[in-house]
């Protein structure tokens, strides 16, 4: 099946999904790129179509300066969504930085009253407005940033060993961290969504406590559930099949076929 192209510089479509399926819009973590979600698109096919956001400053947008403001990122992404098929249900998934951005885009979509997301899935991120679990990193030196990358194990060691790649990565990563660390959350009682929220978290993720994950409940008038996966901050990569099954279960009431083959119970 030919995947129709998107004109926007912001979106990458990896799979179209079935005519009666949902489109899942995915938001990468800090320093991440749209291609992070290509393997996920294969696991969710053929029912769920997957598009991913490509932030400026990486991969095919590496010549563009990165954006370091969460509100501007959310505005620009929201503007790009007019390309999506308005007749298909839309769900949003974001990991870490991507979780905050997915939440902010959902806020904008609900306020505009056009495209209304059917589900928001946030992963590896405590609820907005909670205190930071570490000092700000965007103003730290390169070695401190690299030490954090190694600690959370989200970047392959062979990448960190390549000096040229590291020089290319650090400015974008620093910009992403600034967007997260300078993010201004909505005032208490504001920014409440109507769509359901699912929260995915790692059992060994030092950035997200059980209380921090559960606090997302205050950000929707709909249902909110929390699911823990074994692993650290990047459990979405080490347990990709389980995560795909959990997504499929939330959006269409059944786990993905790959999750069933692998014998996972979600």
VEXDREN-2710 file (C-alpha; in Angstrom, 1 decimal):
% VEXDREN-2710
k/r/px/py/pz
1/UNK/0.0/0.0/0.0
2/UNK/1.4/3.4/-1.0
3/UNK/1.7/5.8/1.9
4/UNK/0.5/9.3/0.8
5/UNK/3.1/12.0/1.3
6/UNK/2.7/15.0/3.6
7/UNK/3.6/18.5/2.4
8/UNK/4.4/19.9/5.8
9/UNK/8.0/20.0/6.9
10/UNK/6.8/19.0/10.4
11/UNK/5.2/15.6/9.8
12/UNK/6.4/12.3/8.6
13/UNK/3.9/9.6/7.7
14/UNK/5.1/6.1/8.2
15/UNK/1.9/4.2/7.6
16/UNK/-1.7/5.1/6.6
17/UNK/-3.6/2.4/8.5
18/UNK/-6.9/0.9/7.6
19/UNK/-9.8/3.2/6.5
20/UNK/-11.7/2.6/9.8
21/UNK/-8.6/2.9/12.0
22/UNK/-7.0/5.7/14.1
23/UNK/-4.2/8.0/13.1
24/UNK/-1.5/8.1/15.9
25/UNK/0.6/11.3/16.0
26/UNK/3.9/10.6/17.8
27/UNK/6.2/13.2/19.4
28/UNK/9.9/12.3/20.0
29/UNK/11.9/12.8/23.2
30/UNK/14.6/15.5/23.6
31/UNK/17.3/15.0/21.0
32/UNK/15.1/12.5/19.2
33/UNK/13.8/12.5/15.7
34/UNK/10.7/11.3/13.8
35/UNK/12.4/8.1/12.7
36/UNK/12.3/6.9/16.3
37/UNK/8.7/5.8/15.7
38/UNK/9.3/4.0/12.4
39/UNK/9.6/0.6/14.2
40/UNK/6.4/1.4/16.2
41/UNK/4.5/2.0/12.9
42/UNK/5.3/-1.5/11.8
43/UNK/4.0/-3.0/15.0
44/UNK/0.8/-1.0/14.9
45/UNK/0.0/-1.8/11.2
46/UNK/-2.3/-2.4/9.5
47/UNK/-5.1/-0.9/11.7
48/UNK/-3.4/2.2/13.2
49/UNK/-1.7/4.7/10.9
50/UNK/1.4/6.4/12.4
51/UNK/2.7/9.9/11.7
52/UNK/5.6/11.5/13.7
53/UNK/6.6/15.0/14.3
54/UNK/10.0/16.1/12.9
55/UNK/11.4/18.9/15.1
56/UNK/13.8/21.3/13.3
57/UNK/17.5/20.9/13.8
58/UNK/17.8/17.1/13.1
59/UNK/18.0/14.6/10.3
60/UNK/16.4/16.1/7.1
61/UNK/15.8/19.4/9.0
62/UNK/19.3/19.7/10.4
63/UNK/20.0/22.9/8.5
64/UNK/17.1/24.6/10.4
65/UNK/17.8/26.2/13.8
66/UNK/16.1/24.2/16.6
67/UNK/13.3/25.8/18.6
68/UNK/13.7/26.2/22.3
69/UNK/10.2/27.3/23.3
70/UNK/7.5/24.8/24.1
71/UNK/4.7/27.1/23.2
72/UNK/6.1/28.0/19.8
73/UNK/6.7/24.3/19.1
74/UNK/3.1/23.5/20.0
75/UNK/1.8/26.3/17.8
76/UNK/3.8/25.3/14.8
77/UNK/2.9/21.6/15.1
78/UNK/-0.8/22.4/15.6
79/UNK/-0.8/24.6/12.4
80/UNK/0.6/21.6/10.4
81/UNK/-2.2/19.2/11.4
82/UNK/-4.5/20.6/8.7
83/UNK/-2.9/18.1/6.4
84/UNK/-4.3/15.1/8.3
85/UNK/-7.5/13.5/7.2
86/UNK/-10.2/15.1/9.2
87/UNK/-12.4/12.1/8.9
88/UNK/-10.1/9.8/10.8
89/UNK/-9.9/9.7/14.6
90/UNK/-6.7/11.2/15.9
91/UNK/-4.7/10.1/19.0
92/UNK/-1.5/11.6/20.2
93/UNK/1.5/9.8/21.8
94/UNK/4.6/11.5/23.3
95/UNK/7.6/10.3/25.2
96/UNK/9.4/12.5/27.8
97/UNK/9.7/16.0/26.1
98/UNK/7.3/14.7/23.5
99/UNK/4.7/14.0/26.2
100/UNK/4.6/17.7/27.2
101/UNK/4.4/18.8/23.6
102/UNK/1.6/16.3/22.8
103/UNK/-0.3/17.6/25.8
104/UNK/0.1/21.2/24.6
105/UNK/-1.0/20.3/21.1
106/UNK/-4.0/18.5/22.4
107/UNK/-4.9/21.6/24.5
108/UNK/-4.8/23.7/21.3
109/UNK/-6.8/21.3/19.3
110/UNK/-9.6/21.1/21.9
111/UNK/-9.7/24.8/22.3
112/UNK/-10.0/25.4/18.5
113/UNK/-12.9/22.9/18.3
114/UNK/-11.9/21.5/14.9
115/UNK/-9.9/18.3/15.1
116/UNK/-10.7/16.7/18.5
117/UNK/-8.3/14.1/19.7
118/UNK/-9.8/10.8/20.9
119/UNK/-7.0/9.9/23.2
120/UNK/-3.7/11.3/24.6
121/UNK/-1.0/8.9/25.7
122/UNK/1.9/10.4/27.6
123/UNK/5.0/8.4/28.4
124/UNK/8.0/8.9/30.6
125/UNK/6.9/12.2/31.9
126/UNK/5.4/13.4/35.2
127/UNK/2.3/15.7/35.1
128/UNK/2.8/19.3/34.2
129/UNK/3.4/21.7/37.1
130/UNK/5.2/19.2/39.3
131/UNK/8.7/20.2/40.6
132/UNK/11.7/19.2/38.5
133/UNK/13.6/16.1/39.6
134/UNK/17.0/17.4/38.6
135/UNK/18.8/20.8/38.1
136/UNK/18.4/22.5/34.7
137/UNK/20.7/21.0/32.1
138/UNK/20.4/23.4/29.1
139/UNK/23.0/25.8/30.6
140/UNK/25.5/23.1/31.7
141/UNK/28.7/22.3/29.9
142/UNK/29.0/19.6/27.2
143/UNK/30.4/16.9/29.6
144/UNK/27.4/17.3/31.9
145/UNK/25.0/16.8/29.1
146/UNK/26.9/13.8/27.8
147/UNK/26.9/12.3/31.3
148/UNK/23.1/12.7/31.5
149/UNK/22.7/11.0/28.1
150/UNK/24.8/8.0/29.2
151/UNK/22.9/7.8/32.5
152/UNK/19.5/7.5/31.0
153/UNK/20.7/5.3/28.2
154/UNK/18.6/6.8/25.5
155/UNK/21.5/7.4/23.1
156/UNK/23.6/4.5/21.7
157/UNK/27.2/4.5/23.1
158/UNK/28.6/4.3/19.5
159/UNK/26.9/7.7/18.8
160/UNK/28.4/9.2/21.9
161/UNK/31.8/7.9/20.9
162/UNK/31.6/9.7/17.5
163/UNK/32.9/13.2/18.2
164/UNK/31.5/14.7/15.0
165/UNK/28.0/13.3/15.7
166/UNK/28.2/14.5/19.3
167/UNK/29.0/18.1/18.1
168/UNK/25.9/17.9/15.8
169/UNK/23.7/16.5/18.5
170/UNK/24.5/18.8/21.5
171/UNK/23.1/22.1/20.3
172/UNK/19.8/20.5/19.4
173/UNK/19.7/18.6/22.7
174/UNK/20.5/21.8/24.6
175/UNK/17.7/23.5/22.8
176/UNK/15.2/20.7/23.6
177/UNK/16.2/20.7/27.2
178/UNK/15.7/24.5/27.4
179/UNK/12.2/24.1/25.9
180/UNK/11.3/21.6/28.6
181/UNK/13.1/23.3/31.5
182/UNK/11.6/26.7/30.7
183/UNK/8.1/25.3/30.0
184/UNK/5.4/27.3/31.8
185/UNK/2.6/24.9/32.8
186/UNK/-1.1/26.0/32.9
187/UNK/-2.3/27.5/36.2
188/UNK/-4.0/24.9/38.5
189/UNK/-7.5/24.2/37.2
190/UNK/-6.6/25.4/33.7
191/UNK/-5.5/23.3/30.8
192/UNK/-7.9/20.5/31.6
193/UNK/-8.6/18.2/28.6
194/UNK/-11.8/16.4/27.8
195/UNK/-10.2/13.4/26.1
196/UNK/-9.0/10.4/28.1
197/UNK/-5.3/10.3/29.1
198/UNK/-3.2/7.1/29.4
199/UNK/0.1/7.4/31.2
200/UNK/3.0/4.9/30.5
201/UNK/5.9/4.9/32.9
202/UNK/9.0/2.8/33.6
203/UNK/9.4/1.1/36.9
204/UNK/13.0/2.2/37.2
205/UNK/12.6/5.7/35.7
206/UNK/14.1/8.1/38.3
207/UNK/12.4/11.1/36.6
208/UNK/8.8/9.8/37.1
209/UNK/7.5/8.7/40.4
210/UNK/4.2/6.8/40.7
211/UNK/2.7/9.9/42.2
212/UNK/4.0/12.0/39.4
213/UNK/2.4/9.7/36.8
214/UNK/-0.9/9.6/38.7
215/UNK/-1.0/13.4/38.9
216/UNK/-2.0/13.4/35.2
217/UNK/-5.5/12.6/36.3
218/UNK/-6.0/16.2/37.2
219/UNK/-5.5/17.2/33.6
220/UNK/-8.6/15.6/32.1
221/UNK/-12.3/15.3/32.8
222/UNK/-12.2/12.0/31.0
223/UNK/-10.8/8.7/32.1
224/UNK/-7.1/8.5/33.2
225/UNK/-5.1/5.2/33.6
226/UNK/-1.5/4.5/34.4
227/UNK/0.5/1.5/33.2
228/UNK/4.0/0.7/34.4
229/UNK/6.5/-1.2/32.2
230/UNK/9.7/-2.8/33.5
231/UNK/12.7/-0.6/32.8
232/UNK/14.2/2.8/33.0
233/UNK/13.4/6.1/31.2
234/UNK/13.6/4.5/27.7
235/UNK/11.4/1.5/28.3
236/UNK/9.5/2.5/25.1
237/UNK/12.6/1.3/23.2
238/UNK/13.5/-1.8/25.2
239/UNK/9.8/-2.9/25.4
240/UNK/8.6/-1.7/22.1
241/UNK/6.2/-4.6/21.5
242/UNK/4.5/-4.3/24.9
243/UNK/4.1/-0.6/24.4
244/UNK/2.6/-1.1/20.9
245/UNK/0.1/-3.6/22.3
246/UNK/-0.9/-1.2/25.1
247/UNK/-1.4/1.6/22.5
248/UNK/-3.5/-0.7/20.3
249/UNK/-5.6/-1.8/23.3
250/UNK/-6.3/1.8/24.3
251/UNK/-7.3/2.9/20.8
252/UNK/-9.1/-0.1/19.5
253/UNK/-9.9/-2.3/22.5
254/UNK/-7.4/-5.0/21.6
255/UNK/-3.7/-5.6/21.7
256/UNK/-1.7/-5.5/18.5
257/UNK/-1.0/-8.8/16.7
258/UNK/2.7/-8.6/17.4
259/UNK/2.0/-8.3/21.1
260/UNK/-0.2/-11.4/21.0
261/UNK/2.4/-13.4/19.0
262/UNK/5.0/-12.4/21.6
263/UNK/2.8/-13.7/24.4
264/UNK/2.5/-10.4/26.2
265/UNK/-0.5/-9.7/28.4
266/UNK/-1.3/-6.0/28.6
END
